[in-house]
Amino acid sequence: GLGRLIITLRLLVLFLWCDSCCNPLSMGAIKKMVEEEIPGIYVLSLMIGKNVVEDTENGFFKDVNEQVSMVCTQLAKDPQLKGGYNAMGFSQGAQFLRAVAQRCPSPPMKNLISVGGQHQGVYGLPRCPGEHSAICDMIRKALNSGAYSDLVQKHLVQAQYWHDPLNDDLYKKHSLFLADINQERGVNETYKKNLQLLEKFVMVKFLQDTVVDPVDSEWFGFLKTGQAKETETLQESVLYKEDRLGLAAMDKAKKLVFLASKGDHLQFTNEWFNANLLPYLR
Ligand SMILES: *[C@@H]1O[C@H](CO)[C@@H](O)[C@H](O)[C@H]1NC(C)=O
C-alpha cells in the first residue's frame, strides 16, 4: 500500500570509506542532519576506518571484494531494509556502494547517491596531508612499483582504484575490483541488469577538488587511454558507447543525474545538501 511505500522509501544507507588521505567528514553529522530534515528516517551508517590506526587495519589492507560481500550479507539480514533503501556513498564509499547495487539486488537499492566517488578510479595521489606522509609515501611507492600485482591488489585499497591509462592492459587484466565492476574484462549481464534497477544514480563532482585526480572520475569520466593529459567524459567512453554497464540506457531513461558542488573534496554546505541531495532521500 501507499503507507508502506512511504515508509520503505524512508531508509538510507550511508557509507563513508575514509582513509588517511581523505577529509575527515563526520558521518555522525551527516546522519544527524538527514534525521532532522526527514523525521522518522532510518539511517544505517557504515564506515570503514575512522583514523589512521583503524584505516591501517581495515581500510588500507583489505580486499574490497571481500568487504562488499560482508556488507551485502549485513544488508540482507537487516529487516528494516527489506522493502528497499536509498544509498549515499562518500568518496571511495560511492564506488563501493555501486558494487553493492551491481552484485546484491536484494534488498533493492532505489537511489544511489555518489558524493565525490571515483567511478573510473584515480591516477595520482595529488594531496596527502603531511601528518600522514609516511603512509602516503608507502602507498605511492607500492602503487608505482606494482599496483597490479596480486599482493598489492588484495591488500591495498588504493590499488583497487588505481587506473593507469598508460598501462591499460595491466589495469584491465589485474585490477581486482574496479576493472571488474566496470566491465573491463567482459560484460557481466547481471551487473548491467542490476544497476539499471536503480531509480536514480546521482553523481556529485566537486569543482575545486584537490584530492581526486582526475576529478572527471566523479562523473564517471577519465583520462583517455594511452596518455595522461586529456580526459574524456562518460558519454565519450567505450563503456558508454558500447553500453557495457547499462549507463547509456540509464542516461536515456533520465536516471543519471550529474551535480556539481563548489568547493574541495566532500566540502558542501547544509543548504547545498538540502537543496540538491535531500530530494533523493525522501
Ligand atoms: C556476474 O556477477 C554475479 C553477481 O556478482 C556473479 O554471481 C557472477 O559470478 C558473475 N559472472 C561472471 C561471469 O563473472
The ligand as an SDF file (V2000), in Angstrom:
LIG
                    3D

 14 14  0  0  0  0  0  0  0  0999 V2000
   28.4470  -11.8130  -12.5740 C   0  0  0  0  0  0  0  0  0  0  0  0
   28.0830  -11.1870  -11.3580 O   0  0  0  0  0  0  0  0  0  0  0  0
   27.3590  -12.0080  -10.4620 C   0  0  0  0  0  0  0  0  0  0  0  0
   26.9380  -11.1420   -9.2910 C   0  0  0  0  0  0  0  0  0  0  0  0
   28.0410  -10.7000   -8.5560 O   0  0  0  0  0  0  0  0  0  0  0  0
   28.2180  -13.1960  -10.0510 C   0  0  0  0  0  0  0  0  0  0  0  0
   27.4840  -14.0460   -9.2030 O   0  0  0  0  0  0  0  0  0  0  0  0
   28.6800  -13.9410  -11.2870 C   0  0  0  0  0  0  0  0  0  0  0  0
   29.5690  -14.9580  -10.9250 O   0  0  0  0  0  0  0  0  0  0  0  0
   29.3380  -13.0070  -12.2820 C   0  0  0  0  0  0  0  0  0  0  0  0
   29.6140  -13.7100  -13.5260 N   0  0  0  0  0  0  0  0  0  0  0  0
   30.8000  -13.7340  -14.0900 C   0  0  0  0  0  0  0  0  0  0  0  0
   30.8930  -14.4610  -15.3760 C   0  0  0  0  0  0  0  0  0  0  0  0
   31.7810  -13.1830  -13.5830 O   0  0  0  0  0  0  0  0  0  0  0  0
  1  2  1  0
  1 10  1  0
  2  3  1  0
  3  4  1  0
  3  6  1  0
  4  5  1  0
  6  7  1  0
  6  8  1  0
  8  9  1  0
  8 10  1  0
 10 11  1  0
 11 12  1  0
 12 13  1  0
 12 14  2  0
M  END
$$$$
